[in-house]
Amino acid sequence: MLSRAASVAALLVSWQIAAWLVGERLLPSPEAVSIVLVQEARAGALTLNLAATLARVAAAFALALTAGAAIGYAMGRSSTFDRFADPWLILLLNLPALATIVLAYIWFGLTEAAAIGAVAVNKLPNTIAVLREGARALDPALDEMGQAFAFGSWTRLRHIVVPQLAPYLAAATRTGLSLTWKIVLVVELVGRPNGVGFAIGTAFQLFDVARILAYALSFVVVMLVIETWVVQPFERRASSWRSGPG
Amino acid sequence: MRRAGGQGRVEIAIKRKSFRSAAGEDRDVLVDMAFGLEPGGITALAGPSGVGKTTLLKIIAGLDRDYEGRVASTARRIGFVFQEPRLLPWRSVEENIRIAAPAATGAELDALLVALGLDQHRRHYPRELSLGLARRVAVARAFAVRPDLLLLDEPFVSLDEALATQLRRELMALVTKDRITSLLVTHDIMEAVQIAERVIVLDGRPARIAADFAIDMPPPQRTPLFVNSMAERVRSIRLRASS
């Protein structure tokens, strides 16, 4: 905890020194940024934009995780389906994010659905690849046990499959969240009237570096909070059986 | 002879079961295997390791459908005790049993846990249990589903003899109480003649039935001398079959 505080302090000090060296116009000091932050917060714009971005991250992420888990599981379980879908996966993995976004806006209009869909498509292949590994690693001995005791598909999913996939779901969440919010910002920059990406885009046109930093950093804080209070507790819960009674 | 209680009647008629080797050749494991299981009583399926006993058990349980022939069973519920306990590591002892047997009442579960000496371990996770305890949980789980047919695959292997004897006794008590049709796979002839009412010996490659006989004396009355002489008899049958 102490070393983490020292690390943050060192960052602030070097930021301050760098600001003195290159000048406030290119790199505003931490103080200048925090003043802008308070202004934006008072005006209500900060909350509005953060909330808009967060909602898009949540929607796109939920979509990508659900669809990705289902497809990844199917690919990990059936080698026929895996061979069929693998070229599609490679195509998706290598499709530039910007191309998906622009095409989604052209084909489906500048709508919320197009924006969220485009982000989900960008996150999808990564989730599929991770969950496919998880499905391949499922223990056939437990599968057989479930079959011998005539487990229903819901029981099998809940008690045999999901606990084994939990570490993979957590890994997909961890890598996925940061990836998703970075793409959401691009989607907002290109074609949304609110959100952190939109705010940064506006600030860029006005060459307002302090505002750019204020928005970028506050969203980093939001994501850190989610990581600490949502993702990590989920991981701990999912692996509690390893260390003792949960 | 028909007995009251047990429901599981099984007719096994396997023409051929083969596995494909890595080289792509089909190797027959079981050929012309035909026998029936009457309701109630323990039948031991003995024979050397690797002869195909587990394969046969999986076919009877419906876990392996890739064979020529037919298995007809009247059993509605099967209890399976695998060679390894195969518990869900992320669920407690009690949850492991409840998940497999959602219809079991609390009282039934309590009685079973007490009978197998597991009542102190309800909340423990499988990794906190010794192998002996984990095996007991696997046995409790198989009984909790109130099976018509109980299939046991070397459930006492790699336990020390005292513990194995105790578990055998507990198992026999449970099987006898409900007259459950039971098929016990073992490579240990002594174990087979100790607790089974009928012994089927498999031998050869592909495996055939080398011997199939009933032991009329009830298991609790069998003396060590009797068990030894029976085991001797079975071994001589196997020698003849393999020569």
Interface residues (C-beta under 8 A of the other chain):
Chain A: A141 L142 E144 M145 Q147 A148 F149 A150 F151 T155 H159 I160 P163 W241 R242 G244 P245
Chain B: K58 A61 G62 L63 R77 I78 G79 F80 F82 E84 R86 L88 P89 W90 R91 S92 I99 A100 A101 P102 R123 H124 Y125 R127 E128 R141 V145 L151
